[in-house]
Amino acid sequence: MNYGMSSDVLQTTHPERQLPNDAWPKDNFSYSYVRASVCCYDQMMFLCLTSGLLLQLLMHMGRKFASVVRSVLL
């Protein structure tokens, strides 16, 4: 019995986790393209979230600053 991390052991112990062979692209270029596009999508989501949070923070600070200026001037 082989207790190593070979592919046949993983296939027999967890068959529900195995992807079919045609789920992945055969050539290396399309696989790297899929990986790069997923990574780019993750980076874009991160940038959108952080820019949205920064915009919210700037708006909040602007409101605070405007209220302070208004109270000083009035």
KAFENBEL-V910501 format. One record per helix or strand. SS is the DSSP state (H for helix, E for strand). FROM is the first residue (numbers start at 0). LEN is the number of residues. If there is no record, write none. Layout:
ss=SS from=FROM len=LEN
ss=SS from=FROM len=LEN
This chain:
ss=H from=6 len=7
ss=H from=14 len=3
ss=H from=20 len=3
ss=H from=27 len=46
